[in-house]
Amino acid sequence: MAESGERTSDGSIGWQNNIPFDVKPRDNPLRDVSQMAVWTLSSCKHGYGVSELLNDSVEKYWQSDGPQPHTITIEFQKKTDVSFIMIYLDFKNDESYTPSKIVAKMGSSQQDFFFKRTLTLTEPQGWQVIDMRDLKLNPQRGWLIQLQVVQNHQNGRDTHIRHVRIIGPSRSRFCPETRLLAGNPMTSYDFPAKMSDDAHQYMDQAITAMALR
């Protein structure tokens, strides 16, 4: 929450105005899943850490305090669909602390990244979008995201990032309800209310296989 008297960016909801227009209908409405994860920083100046990074006030920010690359590691408690990473930057105020190159990676662990995006920036002001979707506009699905600030403007050493928000669909395409709403042929089956563990495993595998088609 922003404190009284502080400016809010278009805050925790401002990212909505910067989302690309080609989101699949089944993925709407998009939601902020940032609070579902555990956040870890490679370094931070005292009083400029995770709490400030996730705060709604545009006057608060993360400031690194160590060698590059500066990293933000975001670890979910379960496999999570991610469509976009929204980052709020303020070159006007932060100047050489402002990132000029950010690499976003997603995977199952820090030893197993399967997706990477690079964002190159020139004097950014406001919300910046990292599109994490595949070529078919489907969200990536994983346990962990890592953001790396590999370069700052004017060769600055430490970095300022004022907001990061992780955005995903309200329903995963792997969710049985989503498959049914999409008119999947599975609607013709009459599944029992209670199934054995083996049956549940079979269902999960079948849903995953069809989602990947």
C-alpha positions in Angstrom: 0.0 0.0 0.0 1.1 3.6 -0.7 1.4 5.8 2.3 -0.5 9.1 2.6 1.0 11.9 0.5 2.9 9.6 -1.8 2.4 9.4 -5.5 1.0 6.2 -6.8 1.8 5.1 -10.3 -1.3 4.0 -12.0 -0.2 1.6 -9.2 -1.0 -2.0 -9.0 -3.6 -1.7 -11.7 -1.8 0.6 -14.1 -0.3 -2.3 -16.0 -3.7 -3.1 -17.4 -3.5 -0.2 -19.8 -0.3 -1.5 -21.3 -1.2 -5.1 -22.1 -1.1 -6.1 -25.8 -4.4 -6.4 -27.5 -3.9 -9.9 -28.8 -4.7 -11.8 -25.6 -6.7 -14.9 -26.2 -10.3 -14.6 -24.9 -9.9 -17.7 -22.7 -7.0 -16.0 -20.9 -9.1 -12.9 -19.9 -9.5 -11.4 -17.5 -5.8 -11.3 -16.7 -4.7 -11.2 -13.1 -1.7 -10.1 -11.0 -0.1 -13.3 -9.6 2.8 -11.5 -7.9 1.7 -12.2 -4.4 1.6 -16.0 -5.1 5.4 -16.1 -5.3 8.4 -15.9 -3.0 10.7 -13.0 -4.1 14.5 -13.0 -3.7 16.9 -10.2 -4.6 20.6 -10.6 -5.5 21.3 -7.6 -3.3 19.5 -4.5 -2.0 20.3 -1.3 -0.2 18.7 -1.2 3.3 15.1 0.0 3.0 15.0 -0.6 -0.8 14.1 -4.2 -1.1 11.2 -6.5 -1.9 8.6 -4.6 0.1 9.4 -1.4 -1.8 9.5 -3.3 -5.2 5.9 -4.6 -4.6 4.6 -1.4 -3.1 2.0 0.6 -5.0 3.8 3.9 -4.5 5.9 5.1 -7.5 8.3 6.8 -5.0 9.4 3.5 -3.6 11.8 1.2 -5.5 14.3 -1.6 -5.3 17.9 -0.4 -5.3 20.6 -3.1 -5.8 23.8 -2.9 -3.8 26.3 -5.3 -5.5 28.0 -6.4 -8.7 26.1 -7.0 -11.9 24.1 -8.8 -13.1 21.4 -7.7 -10.6 18.7 -10.4 -10.3 15.2 -10.8 -9.0 14.2 -14.4 -8.5 10.4 -15.1 -8.3 9.5 -18.7 -7.2 5.9 -20.0 -7.2 4.6 -22.6 -4.8 3.0 -24.5 -7.7 3.3 -24.5 -11.5 1.9 -21.2 -12.7 0.9 -19.7 -16.0 2.6 -16.4 -16.9 1.6 -14.2 -19.8 3.5 -11.0 -19.2 6.0 -9.4 -16.8 5.3 -5.7 -16.3 8.1 -3.5 -15.1 7.8 0.2 -14.1 10.9 2.3 -14.8 11.5 6.0 -14.4 14.5 7.3 -16.3 13.6 10.9 -15.6 14.3 10.4 -11.9 16.7 7.4 -11.9 19.0 8.3 -14.8 22.0 6.0 -14.7 20.3 3.7 -12.2 17.7 2.8 -15.0 18.1 -0.6 -16.7 18.9 -0.5 -20.4 18.9 -4.3 -20.8 16.9 -6.9 -18.9 16.8 -10.6 -19.5 13.7 -12.6 -18.3 13.9 -16.4 -17.9 11.4 -19.0 -16.8 11.9 -22.6 -15.9 11.3 -25.3 -13.3 14.4 -24.3 -11.3 17.5 -22.1 -11.5 19.3 -25.0 -13.2 16.5 -25.6 -15.8 15.4 -22.5 -17.7 13.4 -23.3 -20.8 12.3 -19.8 -22.0 14.1 -16.5 -22.3 13.2 -13.0 -23.4 15.5 -9.9 -23.7 14.2 -6.4 -23.2 16.3 -3.5 -24.5 15.3 0.0 -23.3 16.1 3.6 -24.2 15.3 6.1 -21.4 12.1 4.2 -20.4 9.3 6.1 -18.6 6.4 4.1 -17.1 5.3 0.5 -17.6 7.4 -1.8 -19.8 6.1 -5.1 -21.1 8.0 -8.4 -21.4 5.8 -10.8 -23.4 6.3 -14.3 -22.0 3.9 -16.0 -24.4 4.8 -18.6 -27.0 4.4 -18.3 -30.8 0.7 -19.4 -30.4 0.1 -16.7 -27.8 -0.1 -19.2 -25.0 1.3 -18.3 -21.5 4.5 -20.0 -20.3 4.0 -22.4 -17.4 6.7 -22.9 -14.8 7.8 -22.7 -11.2 10.4 -19.9 -11.4 11.1 -16.6 -13.1 14.4 -14.8 -12.9 14.9 -11.2 -14.1 18.5 -10.1 -14.7 19.5 -6.5 -15.1 22.6 -6.9 -17.2 23.2 -3.3 -18.2 22.1 0.2 -17.0 22.0 3.5 -18.8 25.2 5.5 -18.9 27.0 2.4 -17.6 25.5 2.8 -14.1 26.5 0.3 -11.5 23.4 -0.3 -9.3 19.8 -0.3 -10.5 16.4 1.1 -9.6 13.2 -0.8 -10.5 10.0 0.8 -9.1 7.4 -2.0 -9.8 7.4 -5.5 -11.1 4.1 -7.3 -11.6 3.7 -10.9 -12.8 0.6 -11.3 -14.9 -1.2 -14.5 -15.9 -4.6 -15.7 -17.0 -7.4 -16.1 -14.4 -7.7 -19.8 -15.5 -4.9 -22.0 -16.7 -5.4 -23.7 -20.1 -4.6 -26.9 -18.2 -7.5 -26.4 -15.9 -10.4 -28.9 -16.7 -13.0 -26.2 -16.4 -11.2 -24.1 -19.0 -11.1 -27.1 -21.4 -14.8 -27.6 -21.0 -15.7 -24.0 -21.6 -13.6 -24.0 -24.7 -15.7 -26.8 -26.1 -13.2 -29.6 -25.8 -14.5 -33.0 -26.9 -14.1 -34.2 -23.3 -17.5 -32.6 -22.6 -19.1 -35.7 -24.0 -17.8 -37.8 -21.2 -19.6 -38.3 -17.9 -16.8 -38.4 -15.3 -17.6 -39.6 -11.8 -17.7 -37.1 -9.0 -14.9 -39.0 -7.2 -12.0 -40.7 -8.9 -9.0 -42.8 -7.8 -5.5 -41.3 -7.7 -4.7 -43.3 -10.9 -7.7 -41.8 -12.6 -6.8 -38.3 -11.6 -3.3 -38.8 -12.9 -4.7 -40.1 -16.2 -6.9 -37.1 -16.5 -4.1 -34.7 -15.8 -2.0 -36.4 -18.5 -4.8 -36.3 -21.0 -5.6 -32.6 -20.4 -1.9 -31.7 -20.7 -1.6 -33.7 -23.9 -4.6 -31.9 -25.5 -3.5 -28.5 -24.3 -0.2 -29.0 -26.1 -1.8 -29.8 -29.4 
